[in-house]
């Protein structure tokens, strides 16, 4: 960065600065933790025979520091190419009408609360409301460091079992919703999209009523003709902003599609069969009746505290999944 002419190339300098920031976010906490550990260990040794109460307090600090080091060690698992990127989250309701739409909205709130607890920015890009309640589908951009690395674990089908609030007979219902997570692809990637391959449609945004109604045709839907992939945005203030956001999402989806194709080719080459994510092969079940339990079927991690999970408490599930796929624990 101190080299002459470094800042003349804005594209390259931005990429290097981002890389430096990501590396520092991992290295600096480790160095601080190690320095604190050495300091506490030295003090504990000096005071061991002179002040047992103070030495006990230092031992307690060492235990807390050990927990912090364990948290930092877990973060090193997020070493994938795009793990440090922001995430594009999509939720789609399954079969079941109003029940599934309500479940999709519950999941939307759960991820919004998770993002808030981690200091991420949760921005709705596009949403389609259910006919009676809930949402049919929603796409949101979750901006923050390692958002994709964490939320990648949530990709799959989520199953809910509960007494339906929409059933006058109070019967138990099962609902499904699918969650998809892809990394936000930065502008400095090599992926190029030919403008001739894009079909751009402009339509009227759906407002919330009153002064919130959008009276202009500002919503944008972009279709990538070769792949059939579609991205749309209606929540920005202008047509131009909606178009730029939709292009960003489309670029990420095309990149993810190409990555999956390469991955499937490698799996075929090595004779590995990859299990498809489909209805009936849920990754997690949320049971609210006749008992309370949330269970991840990939790791067998479970908890009876459904309210905590639905309020964004997903860290234990995500950590269990990442540890299993990264280090086999």
C-alpha positions as CSV (number, residue, x, y, z in Angstrom):
1,X,0.0,0.0,0.0
2,X,3.0,2.3,0.5
3,X,4.3,1.7,-3.0
4,X,4.3,4.7,-5.4
5,X,1.2,4.8,-7.6
6,X,-0.7,2.3,-5.5
7,X,-3.7,4.6,-5.1
8,X,-3.8,5.4,-8.9
9,X,-5.6,2.1,-9.6
10,X,-8.8,2.5,-7.6
11,X,-10.0,-1.0,-8.4
12,X,-6.8,-2.7,-7.3
13,X,-6.4,-0.5,-4.2
14,X,-9.9,-1.1,-3.0
15,X,-9.4,-4.9,-3.3
16,X,-6.1,-4.8,-1.4
17,X,-7.6,-2.5,1.4
18,X,-10.5,-5.0,1.8
19,X,-8.1,-7.9,2.0
20,X,-6.0,-6.1,4.6
21,X,-9.1,-5.3,6.6
22,X,-10.2,-9.0,6.6
23,X,-6.7,-10.2,7.6
24,X,-6.4,-7.7,10.4
25,X,-9.9,-8.7,11.8
26,X,-8.4,-12.2,12.3
27,X,-4.8,-11.5,13.3
28,X,-5.3,-8.5,15.6
29,X,-7.7,-10.2,18.1
30,X,-5.3,-13.2,18.3
31,X,-2.3,-11.0,19.1
32,X,-4.3,-9.1,21.7
33,X,-5.5,-12.3,23.3
34,X,-2.0,-13.8,23.4
35,X,-0.6,-10.7,25.0
36,X,-3.3,-10.7,27.6
37,X,-2.7,-14.4,28.3
38,X,1.0,-13.9,28.9
39,X,0.3,-10.9,31.2
40,X,-2.3,-12.8,33.3
41,X,-0.1,-15.9,33.5
42,X,2.9,-13.9,34.7
43,X,0.7,-12.1,37.3
44,X,-0.8,-15.4,38.5
45,X,2.6,-16.9,39.1
46,X,3.9,-13.9,41.1
47,X,0.8,-13.6,43.3
48,X,0.1,-17.3,43.8
49,X,1.8,-17.4,47.2
50,X,1.1,-13.8,48.3
51,X,-2.6,-13.0,47.6
52,X,-4.7,-16.1,46.9
53,X,-7.9,-14.0,46.4
54,X,-6.3,-11.9,43.7
55,X,-4.8,-15.0,42.2
56,X,-8.2,-16.6,42.1
57,X,-9.6,-13.5,40.2
58,X,-6.8,-13.8,37.7
59,X,-7.6,-17.5,37.2
60,X,-11.2,-16.5,36.5
61,X,-9.9,-14.0,33.9
62,X,-7.8,-16.7,32.3
63,X,-10.9,-18.9,32.0
64,X,-12.8,-16.0,30.2
65,X,-9.8,-15.5,28.0
66,X,-9.8,-19.2,27.1
67,X,-13.4,-18.9,26.0
68,X,-12.5,-15.9,23.8
69,X,-9.6,-17.8,22.2
70,X,-12.0,-20.7,21.5
71,X,-14.3,-18.2,19.8
72,X,-11.4,-16.8,17.7
73,X,-10.4,-20.4,16.8
74,X,-13.9,-21.1,15.5
75,X,-13.7,-18.0,13.3
76,X,-10.7,-19.5,11.5
77,X,-13.1,-22.1,10.1
78,X,-14.6,-19.3,8.0
79,X,-11.7,-19.4,5.5
80,X,-13.7,-20.1,2.3
81,X,-13.2,-17.8,-0.8
82,X,-16.4,-15.8,0.0
83,X,-16.9,-16.5,3.7
84,X,-16.0,-12.9,4.6
85,X,-18.6,-11.5,2.1
86,X,-22.0,-10.1,2.8
87,X,-24.9,-12.5,2.1
88,X,-28.0,-12.5,-0.1
89,X,-30.8,-14.4,1.7
90,X,-33.9,-15.7,-0.1
91,X,-36.9,-17.3,1.7
92,X,-39.7,-19.1,-0.3
93,X,-42.8,-20.5,1.3
94,X,-43.7,-24.1,0.4
95,X,-46.9,-25.9,-0.2
96,X,-49.6,-25.2,2.4
97,X,-50.9,-21.8,1.5
98,X,-51.3,-19.3,4.4
99,X,-49.6,-21.7,6.8
100,X,-46.4,-21.8,4.8
101,X,-46.5,-18.0,4.1
102,X,-46.8,-17.3,7.8
103,X,-43.8,-19.7,8.5
104,X,-41.8,-17.9,5.8
105,X,-42.4,-14.6,7.6
106,X,-41.4,-16.2,10.9
107,X,-38.1,-17.3,9.4
108,X,-37.6,-13.8,7.9
109,X,-38.0,-12.3,11.4
110,X,-35.6,-14.9,12.8
111,X,-32.8,-14.0,10.4
112,X,-33.5,-10.3,10.8
113,X,-33.0,-10.7,14.6
114,X,-29.8,-12.7,14.0
115,X,-28.4,-10.0,11.8
116,X,-29.3,-7.3,14.4
117,X,-27.5,-9.3,17.1
118,X,-24.4,-9.6,15.0
119,X,-24.3,-6.0,14.0
120,X,-25.2,-6.7,10.4
121,X,-27.3,-4.4,8.1
122,X,-30.5,-6.2,7.0
123,X,-31.9,-4.7,3.8
124,X,-35.0,-6.0,2.1
125,X,-34.6,-6.1,-1.7
126,X,-37.8,-7.6,-2.9
127,X,-40.8,-9.2,-1.2
128,X,-44.2,-10.8,-2.2
129,X,-46.8,-10.9,0.5
130,X,-49.1,-13.8,1.0
131,X,-52.8,-13.6,0.0
132,X,-54.1,-13.7,3.6
133,X,-51.0,-13.4,5.8
134,X,-47.2,-13.8,5.8
135,X,-45.0,-13.7,2.7
136,X,-44.7,-15.9,-0.3
137,X,-41.0,-15.0,-0.9
138,X,-38.5,-12.4,0.1
139,X,-35.0,-11.5,-0.8
140,X,-32.7,-9.5,1.6
141,X,-29.2,-8.3,1.5
142,X,-27.3,-8.9,4.8
143,X,-24.3,-6.6,4.9
144,X,-21.5,-7.4,7.3
145,X,-18.2,-9.2,7.7
146,X,-18.5,-13.0,7.5
147,X,-22.3,-12.8,7.0
148,X,-22.1,-15.4,4.2
149,X,-19.7,-17.6,6.1
150,X,-22.2,-17.9,9.0
151,X,-25.5,-18.0,7.1
152,X,-24.3,-20.5,4.5
153,X,-25.2,-23.1,7.1
154,X,-28.9,-22.1,6.8
155,X,-29.3,-23.1,3.2
156,X,-32.0,-25.8,2.9
157,X,-35.6,-26.7,3.8
158,X,-36.9,-25.7,7.2
159,X,-39.9,-27.6,8.7
160,X,-42.4,-26.3,11.3
161,X,-44.8,-28.3,13.4
162,X,-47.4,-26.4,15.5
163,X,-51.1,-25.8,16.3
164,X,-52.2,-23.6,13.5
165,X,-53.5,-20.1,14.5
166,X,-55.5,-20.2,11.2
167,X,-57.3,-23.4,12.0
168,X,-60.6,-23.0,13.9
169,X,-60.4,-26.6,15.0
170,X,-56.9,-26.1,16.5
171,X,-55.3,-28.9,14.6
172,X,-51.6,-29.6,14.2
173,X,-50.1,-28.5,10.9
174,X,-46.7,-29.0,9.3
175,X,-45.3,-26.3,7.1
176,X,-42.2,-26.0,4.9
177,X,-40.1,-23.1,3.7
178,X,-36.8,-23.1,1.8
179,X,-33.9,-20.8,2.5
180,X,-31.2,-20.0,0.0
181,X,-28.0,-18.1,0.8
182,X,-25.5,-16.9,-1.8
183,X,-22.5,-14.5,-1.3
184,X,-22.6,-11.0,-2.5
185,X,-20.1,-10.8,-5.3
186,X,-18.0,-7.7,-5.4
187,X,-17.4,-5.7,-8.5
188,X,-13.8,-6.7,-8.7
189,X,-14.5,-10.3,-9.8
190,X,-13.7,-11.5,-13.3
191,X,-17.4,-12.3,-14.0
192,X,-18.6,-10.3,-17.0
193,X,-22.2,-10.1,-18.2
194,X,-23.0,-9.2,-21.8
195,X,-25.8,-6.6,-21.9
196,X,-27.3,-8.5,-24.9
197,X,-28.0,-11.4,-22.6
198,X,-30.2,-9.3,-20.3
199,X,-33.9,-8.7,-20.5
200,X,-34.9,-5.8,-18.3
201,X,-38.6,-5.2,-17.3
202,X,-39.8,-2.2,-15.4
203,X,-43.0,-2.3,-13.4
204,X,-44.8,-0.4,-10.7
205,X,-43.6,-1.0,-7.1
206,X,-46.1,-2.1,-4.5
207,X,-46.3,0.5,-1.8
208,X,-47.6,0.2,1.8
209,X,-50.4,2.6,1.3
210,X,-50.9,6.3,2.0
211,X,-47.8,8.4,1.5
212,X,-45.7,5.2,1.1
213,X,-47.3,4.3,-2.2
214,X,-44.7,4.4,-5.0
215,X,-46.5,6.1,-7.9
216,X,-43.7,5.6,-10.5
217,X,-42.6,2.5,-12.5
218,X,-39.4,2.2,-10.5
219,X,-39.3,-1.6,-9.8
220,X,-36.9,-3.5,-12.0
221,X,-36.8,-7.2,-13.0
222,X,-33.8,-8.5,-14.9
223,X,-33.6,-11.9,-16.6
224,X,-30.4,-13.5,-17.7
225,X,-31.5,-15.2,-20.9
226,X,-28.8,-17.9,-21.2
227,X,-29.4,-19.2,-17.7
228,X,-33.0,-18.1,-17.1
229,X,-31.9,-16.6,-13.7
230,X,-34.0,-13.7,-12.5
231,X,-33.3,-10.9,-10.1
232,X,-35.6,-8.1,-9.1
233,X,-35.7,-5.1,-6.8
234,X,-38.4,-2.7,-5.8
235,X,-37.4,-1.3,-2.5
236,X,-34.8,1.3,-3.5
237,X,-35.8,5.0,-4.1
238,X,-35.3,5.2,-7.8
239,X,-35.4,3.0,-10.9
240,X,-31.6,3.4,-11.3
241,X,-30.9,2.2,-7.8
242,X,-33.3,-0.7,-8.2
243,X,-31.5,-1.7,-11.4
244,X,-28.1,-1.6,-9.8
245,X,-29.2,-3.7,-6.9
246,X,-30.9,-6.2,-9.2
247,X,-27.8,-6.4,-11.3
248,X,-25.7,-7.1,-8.2
249,X,-28.0,-9.9,-7.1
250,X,-28.1,-11.4,-10.6
251,X,-24.3,-11.3,-10.9
252,X,-24.1,-13.2,-7.5
253,X,-26.6,-15.8,-8.7
254,X,-24.8,-16.4,-12.0
255,X,-21.5,-16.7,-10.2
256,X,-23.1,-19.2,-7.7
257,X,-24.6,-21.2,-10.5
258,X,-21.2,-21.5,-12.2
259,X,-19.6,-22.6,-8.9
260,X,-22.2,-25.3,-8.4
261,X,-21.7,-26.6,-11.9
262,X,-17.9,-27.0,-11.2
263,X,-18.6,-28.6,-7.8
264,X,-21.0,-31.1,-9.4
265,X,-18.5,-32.0,-12.1
266,X,-15.9,-32.7,-9.4
267,X,-18.3,-34.8,-7.4
268,X,-19.1,-36.9,-10.5
269,X,-15.4,-37.2,-11.2
270,X,-14.8,-38.7,-7.7
271,X,-17.9,-40.7,-7.7
272,X,-19.6,-38.8,-4.9
273,X,-23.4,-38.4,-4.9
274,X,-24.6,-35.1,-3.6
275,X,-27.9,-35.1,-1.7
276,X,-30.4,-32.6,-3.2
277,X,-32.2,-30.1,-1.2
278,X,-35.9,-30.8,-1.7
279,X,-39.2,-31.0,0.0
280,X,-39.1,-33.8,2.6
281,X,-35.3,-33.6,3.1
282,X,-35.4,-30.7,5.6
283,X,-32.2,-29.6,7.3
284,X,-33.9,-28.5,10.5
285,X,-37.3,-29.1,12.3
286,X,-39.0,-26.6,14.6
287,X,-41.6,-28.3,16.8
288,X,-43.9,-26.2,18.9
289,X,-46.5,-28.9,19.6
290,X,-46.9,-31.4,21.3
291,X,-43.5,-30.5,22.7
292,X,-40.9,-27.8,22.2
293,X,-37.7,-28.7,20.2
294,X,-35.6,-27.4,17.4
295,X,-33.3,-30.1,15.9
296,X,-30.8,-29.9,13.1
297,X,-30.9,-33.1,11.2
298,X,-27.3,-32.7,9.8
299,X,-25.6,-32.5,13.1
300,X,-28.3,-33.8,15.6
301,X,-27.8,-30.6,17.6
302,X,-31.1,-29.7,19.3
303,X,-32.6,-27.4,22.0
304,X,-35.9,-27.1,23.7
305,X,-35.7,-23.3,23.8
306,X,-37.7,-22.6,20.6
307,X,-38.3,-19.0,21.6
308,X,-34.6,-18.3,21.7
309,X,-34.0,-19.7,18.3
310,X,-36.9,-17.9,16.7
311,X,-35.5,-14.7,18.2
312,X,-32.3,-15.1,16.3
313,X,-30.4,-17.5,18.6
314,X,-28.8,-19.5,15.8
315,X,-25.2,-19.4,16.8
316,X,-25.0,-22.9,18.4
317,X,-26.6,-24.5,15.3
318,X,-24.3,-22.7,12.9
319,X,-21.2,-23.5,14.9
320,X,-22.2,-27.2,15.2
321,X,-22.7,-27.4,11.4
322,X,-19.5,-25.6,10.5
323,X,-17.4,-27.7,12.9
324,X,-18.8,-30.9,11.4
325,X,-18.1,-30.0,7.7
326,X,-14.8,-28.2,8.3
327,X,-13.1,-30.4,10.9
328,X,-15.4,-33.4,11.3
329,X,-16.3,-32.7,14.9
